[in-house]
Amino acid sequence: MKLGMFIMVCVINYIIGSIPFAYIITLKASGKDIRQEGSGNVGATNVFRVMGILWGLLVFFLDAGKGWLAVKFSQFIINEKDFTIQLSNITLNHKIILICAVLWVVLGHIFPIFLGFR
């Protein structure tokens, strides 16, 4: 049961991290594909270069917000101090499980499913 909850949290965190705010905002605001502009990176710095400081800050705070959301969501679901997972002869404690769950938002941000894992 706890392993299933952990996997669910990881998948949801990955999907949260995969939201490409730089791509969405640039496309909606100017009709440009940020991947074809500037450095080609889908990030706040490239949005800053292509669209200006206000758009870059908006993307920065939205990207930081999805990290914050993933942490709060993980803490809400995995909220028990005795939340442990036993894998063979390895026991994962509450803090290790939270760290692993939250790392999935980072993986989603780096390899977003909505942009073909690039």
VOGU-3710 file (C-alpha; in Angstrom, 3 decimals, decimal comma):
1> mklgmfimvc> 0,000/0,000/0,000  2,707/2,467/0,954  4,791/1,529/-2,076  1,779/2,205/-4,297  1,249/5,611/-2,684  4,934/6,403/-3,167  4,776/5,480/-6,857  1,616/7,563/-7,306  3,273/10,587/-5,693  6,328/10,162/-7,941
11> vinyiigsip> 4,186/9,998/-11,106  2,132/13,055/-10,125  5,296/14,979/-9,234  6,780/14,062/-12,620  3,672/15,363/-14,395  3,765/18,592/-12,340  7,424/19,061/-13,240  6,683/18,408/-16,909  4,498/21,486/-17,314  6,554/23,637/-19,743
21> fayiitlkas> 5,646/27,133/-18,563  8,305/28,765/-20,761  6,896/27,095/-23,856  3,254/27,809/-22,971  3,765/31,448/-22,001  5,949/32,301/-24,978  3,556/30,605/-27,383  0,484/32,330/-25,918  2,089/35,770/-25,541  3,895/36,027/-28,875
31> gkdirqegsg> 3,077/32,984/-30,978  6,767/31,998/-30,900  8,135/28,555/-30,108  10,798/29,219/-27,448  12,657/26,119/-28,641  13,294/27,915/-31,942  14,383/31,201/-30,349  17,499/32,335/-28,486  19,445/29,414/-27,052  16,608/26,984/-27,788
41> nvgatnvfrv> 16,329/26,123/-24,111  12,881/25,936/-22,541  13,709/27,925/-19,438  13,306/31,254/-17,710  16,683/32,595/-18,876  15,842/32,051/-22,526  12,393/33,596/-22,038  14,112/36,577/-20,404  16,387/36,949/-23,451  13,632/36,501/-26,023
51> mgilwgllvf> 10,598/38,095/-24,343  12,019/40,406/-21,679  12,445/40,549/-17,931  8,766/40,426/-16,914  8,041/37,284/-18,909  11,288/35,725/-17,702  10,383/36,436/-14,073  6,905/35,027/-14,589  8,344/31,774/-15,946  10,930/31,663/-13,154
61> fldagkgwla> 8,290/31,985/-10,428  5,946/29,502/-12,089  8,777/26,965/-12,376  9,718/27,547/-8,737  6,046/27,233/-7,830  5,756/23,788/-9,359  8,715/22,695/-7,227  7,024/24,120/-4,131  3,751/22,428/-5,081  5,471/19,055/-5,457
71> vkfsqfiine> 7,091/19,375/-2,023  3,803/20,319/-0,330  1,898/17,580/-2,161  4,508/14,986/-1,171  4,462/16,130/2,451  0,656/15,949/2,475  0,510/12,389/1,148  3,624/11,021/2,873  2,894/12,715/6,182  3,567/10,006/8,721
81> kdftiqlsni> 6,902/9,739/10,504  6,494/5,969/10,441  5,954/5,928/6,668  8,622/3,411/5,687  9,031/1,122/2,707  10,767/-2,220/2,989  12,558/-3,348/-0,187  14,308/-6,698/0,270  16,795/-5,961/3,033  16,644/-2,157/2,650
91> tlnhkiilic> 14,309/0,011/4,687  13,577/3,491/3,355  12,576/5,945/6,050  10,218/8,922/5,817  12,854/11,523/4,853  14,475/9,389/2,142  11,052/8,641/0,648  10,189/12,367/0,547  13,496/13,258/-1,103  13,044/10,544/-3,728
101> avlwvvlghi> 9,461/11,626/-4,414  10,407/15,280/-4,817  13,290/14,473/-7,163  10,687/13,372/-9,706  9,541/16,973/-10,188  13,120/17,808/-11,167  13,166/14,926/-13,657  9,879/16,171/-15,090  11,309/19,664/-15,449  14,434/18,402/-17,229
111> fpiflgfr> 12,705/15,736/-19,349  9,102/16,935/-19,824  6,727/14,352/-21,234  4,721/17,113/-22,933  7,718/18,162/-25,068  8,901/14,691/-26,053  11,296/14,263/-23,091  13,551/17,081/-24,376
//
